[in-house]
């Protein structure tokens, strides 16, 4: 019977390996396709077909998107709103989550209900625009960072994480003379690095992908983040294809789109390995209470 169980285990493991390999292949194939098309010559792309390896290697798509001198400026704008915006997000979320994690806070339930209400209902697009305009944030980079400074979902999860920190650590810090702010920054936040890294990654990806808000609030193209500029580059490439007498094999909108995807995704992918250790712990928040 032991032999039969061993054979069954091997069969089960084999099936798992095959399924996991197929799932992994299905996940990675789109990335390979995007990368391959972005480095394929427009002439080869014009023939059609599914490309996994460029037969005719070309950098024409990347030369096209880098042909504008505003790309570096837009990249710096995106880096700025990502770094500064993420710092504001984490600071304000922590400052609000910590007192809500304390059972002794007066009106705590009312505040939590108000936070939960924002997860179900919102003021809408037009009222939000009027609020941003009334605050004088239109055509300012602050309009991309302040209106959504705190995510209700992240706030609640971070509050629950703070509640799991033993009260004895905070009491010891207070005995040593720490204020509430000192307890937060010297005890609670250092113990919450997995959570902070996880939410920091979420916030950073959101800021890096700023698109719709930038279109609504930013009129000056010198303040466009990179996502908006890359959209304009794709639209311009498509309009050039429609020009009379233009050779469509010189450039393909498909290669432009794929190069744009690679360019827009690469910075976040480059940052992720440095946060992977904390991110892996942070995604398990609340699953095990020790």
N, C-alpha and C positions, 0 to 999 in steps of 0.2 A: 504493500500500500504506500510505503514511503517512496518507492521508485515511481509509482504512478503520480504521486503528488509532485515529485521533482520534474517529471516530464510536463505535467500541466503548468507548472511555474515557468518552465522554459518557453512553452508555447505562448503563455500569457505575456511574458516579457517580450517575445518576438513580435507579437501583435502590437504591443505598446510602442516598440521601437519603430515599426513601420508606420503606425498612425502619427507618431510624433514627427517622424521624418517628412511625411506628406504635409502635415500642418506647417512645419517649418519652411518647407519648400514653397507652399502657397503664400506664406507670409513674406518671404524674401524675394520671390520672383518679381513683384511689382517694383521693388527698389532697384533690382538689377536692370529691369527694362527701362526705367526712368534714367538711370545712369548711362546705360548703353546708348539710348537714343540721343541724349544730350551730347555725346561725343561722336555721333555718326554724321557723316557728310549729308547735306541736304539732298544731294542727288540720290543717295541710297535710301533715304527716308521717303522720297517721293515715289519710290517703287512700291511702297507698302510692305506689309508683312510684319511678323513679330520678331523683334530684334533683341537678342540677348548678348550679342557681342558685335561691336562695330566692325564691319568688313572694310569700310573706308573711314579711317579715323580723321576727325576734323574738330577744330576748335572754333568754328565759325559762329556757333551759337553763343559761346562765352565771349568772343570778341565783340559780338553785337550788343550784348547786355552791358558790357564794359565800355562801349563806345561813347556813352554819355558821361560827362564829367560830374554829373550830380549823383551818381551812384554811391560814391564814397561818402558824400555828405549825408545822403539818406541812410546809409549804413551806420554812420556815427549817431544819427538821430535815433535809430532803433536801439542801438547799444545804450544810449543815454536813458531813454524811457524804460528800457528793460532793467537796467541796474538801479536807477533811482526809484522807479515805480515799484520794483520788487522790494526794495528796502522800506519804502513807505507802507506797502502792503503788510509785510511781516511785522513792522513796528506797531502799526495801528491795530492789527489783528491780535497781537500779543497783549497790547495794553487793554484791549476790551475783553479778551478771553480770560485773562487772569482774575480780574475781580468777579466775573460771572462764575468762575470755578469755585468761589468761596461761598459756602452755604450761608454765611452771616450777612451777606450783602442785602440791604433793604431794597425791595422792589425788583429782586432778581428775576422772579417768575414773569413779571410784567415785561421786563426787557427781553427775556428769552422769547416770549410770545410775539413781541414786536419783530424780533429777528426772524423767527419762523414765518411770520406773515409776509416778509419780503421775499421768501423763497417761493411762495405760492402766487403772490400778486405783485405787480409792478406798476409804476405810474404811466408807463407807455413811452413811446419814442418822442412824441412832440413835447409832453411836459418835461421830460428829461432834458431835451434840447433847450427849452426855455429856462430851466434851472441853471444849466451850464452858462447860458448867455447872460442871465441876471447876475451870476457870480463873476462875470468878466473874464471867463476862461476861454472864450472862443478865439480861434487862431493862435492858441497857446499850447505848448506841449503839456502844460498842467491839465488840460482837458482830457488827455489820454491817461492820466495817472490818478487824479483825485476822485472823479465820479464813482469809480468802481474800486475804491481803495480797500474795502473790506468785503470778502466773500462770505456770505452767511453760512454756507456749508462748511468752509474751512474754519470759520470761527467756532462753530459748534463742535467740530471734531477736535480742534485744538483745546477747547474748554474741557472736553472729556479727557483728553490726555493730561492736562494740568491737574485734574482731579485725582488721577492715579498716583501722583507724586506724594510720598508719605508726608503727613502733616508734621512729623517729628523733625524733619530737616528744616522746615520753615520755622518751627518754634525755636530750634537751636539757633538759627540765624538771628531771630528777633531778640533772643536772650543776649546775643553778642552785640546787640545795638543796631542791627540792620532795620531800615524802614521797609515799608511795603515795596517801594521801588527797588531798594537794594536787594530784597529777597527775590524779586522778579528777575533782575539782571545778573545776580551773582549765584543764585541757586536754581531757580526754575528754568530759565532759558538754557544754561549749560547742560542741564539734564534732558532738555527737550530738543537736542540737535537733530535726531532723526525726523521728528515732526517738522521742525523748521526747514530742514533741507528738502523734505517732500513738498511742503506747501510753497517753498521758495521756487522749486522747479515748476510747479503748477502756475504760479503767478508769472514767472519769467516767460514761459511758453505763451501765456495769454498776451503779455506785453509785446513779445517779439512778433506775434501774429496780428498785431493791431492793424485793422483794415477799415472796417465800417465806421468806427468812431473817428478815425482820422479823416475819412471822406466827409463826415458830417461837420466836424468842428474845425478842421484846418483848411484855410483858403490859400495860404502861402505855400507854393510848391517847394520852397526852400526848407520847409519844416515837415515835408512828407516823410513818414517812415519808409523803410525799404520795401515793405509789402505793397504800398500804394504805387511807388515808383515802378516796381517790377510789373504791376498790372498795366500801367501806362505803356511800358516797353512792349508787352505782349500785344496790346491793342494796336500800337504803332506798327508792329511787325505784320499783323493781319491786314492792316490797311495798305501796307506796301505791296502785299501780295495781290491786292485788288487793283493796283495801278496798271493802266494800259501800257503794254510793252515791257513790263517787268518780268524778268526771268524767275519763275517760282522755284527753280532748282538752286538759285543763288542762296536762298534762305527759306526755311520752312517754319511756319508758326509752331509746329509740333516740337521741333528741336528747341525753339525758344522757350516754350512752356516747360519742357523738361529741364533745361538749364536753369530756369528761374526756380523750379522746385528744388533742385540740388543746391543752388546758392542760398535759398531761403531756409533750408533745413540744416545745412552743414553746421552753422554756429551752435545751434542747440545740441546737435549730436556731439559736437566737440566738448561741450560743457558737461554732458551727462556722465561720462566716465569718472569725473572727479567727485560727483555726488552719488555714485551708484551704491556705495557702502551704506550711506545714511538713507538713501531712497529705498533700498530693499527693506530696511527696518521700518521706515515710515509708512509704507503701504500696508503693513500689518497692524496699524494703529487700532487698538480696541479689540483685536482678535483674541489676545491672551492677556489676562489680567493677573499679574504676579504679586 
